[in-house]
Amino acid sequence: MTKVKVKYLGLFKTMTGVGSEEIVASSLGELIDEVVKRHGVIKNHLYEKVGSDPSLILTYNGQNVKNIKDYEMKLKDGDEIMLMSIISGG
């Protein structure tokens, strides 16, 4: 059982209503499926395998994941995933 900590910042924290939670998932794809199951409101931001939201930033243990479409990426117990959005305005 692989437990991963997921942190939500900015828009994602507002939309989900939680700052962080623990999710059991062995791959990034499983993790995203579970996040969408729990928080359907953010589905359009990260569940499109063709093209996710360009304002999405996803980090894996503090490192930016350049291609979140790497759904096969294996996760380890204690890993930390952070979901945040680029702030823009004008």
C-alpha positions in Angstrom: 0.0 0.0 0.0 1.7 3.2 -1.2 0.6 6.3 0.7 1.3 9.6 -0.9 0.7 13.1 0.5 -1.1 15.4 -1.8 -1.0 19.2 -1.2 -3.3 21.7 -2.9 -2.3 25.3 -3.2 -4.0 28.4 -4.7 -6.9 27.7 -7.0 -6.8 24.0 -6.2 -7.0 24.5 -2.5 -9.9 26.9 -3.0 -11.7 24.5 -5.4 -11.2 21.3 -3.3 -11.6 22.9 0.1 -8.6 21.1 1.6 -5.0 21.9 2.0 -3.6 18.4 1.9 -4.7 14.8 2.2 -3.2 11.3 2.0 -4.0 9.1 -1.0 -3.1 5.5 -1.7 -1.8 5.1 -5.2 1.0 3.3 -6.9 1.3 5.5 -10.0 0.7 9.1 -11.0 -2.3 7.9 -13.1 -3.9 6.2 -10.1 -3.3 9.2 -8.0 -4.9 11.6 -10.5 -7.9 9.2 -10.8 -8.4 9.3 -7.1 -8.0 13.1 -6.8 -10.7 13.4 -9.6 -12.9 10.9 -7.8 -12.7 12.9 -4.6 -12.7 16.4 -6.1 -14.5 16.3 -9.4 -14.5 20.0 -9.6 -10.9 20.0 -10.7 -11.3 17.3 -13.3 -11.0 19.6 -16.3 -7.7 21.0 -14.9 -5.8 17.7 -14.6 -7.7 14.7 -16.1 -7.3 15.4 -19.7 -4.7 12.9 -21.1 -4.6 14.9 -24.3 -3.8 18.3 -22.8 -4.0 19.3 -19.2 -4.5 22.8 -18.0 -1.4 24.8 -19.0 -1.6 26.8 -15.8 -1.3 23.6 -13.7 2.0 23.1 -11.8 2.5 19.6 -10.4 5.5 18.8 -8.3 6.8 15.4 -7.2 8.9 15.5 -4.0 9.7 19.2 -4.8 10.6 18.7 -8.4 8.5 20.1 -11.2 6.9 17.3 -13.3 7.2 18.7 -16.8 4.8 16.1 -18.4 1.9 15.2 -16.1 0.8 12.9 -18.8 3.4 10.4 -17.5 0.6 8.4 -15.9 2.8 5.4 -15.5 5.3 7.2 -13.2 5.6 5.0 -10.1 5.1 6.5 -6.7 6.7 5.4 -3.4 5.4 5.4 0.1 5.9 8.9 1.6 6.2 10.7 -1.7 4.7 14.2 -1.9 2.7 15.6 -4.8 1.8 19.3 -4.9 -0.9 20.7 -7.2 -0.9 24.5 -7.8 -1.8 26.9 -10.5 0.2 29.7 -12.1 -0.9 33.1 -10.9 -1.7 35.5 -13.7 -3.4 38.8 -14.1 -3.1 42.1 -15.7 
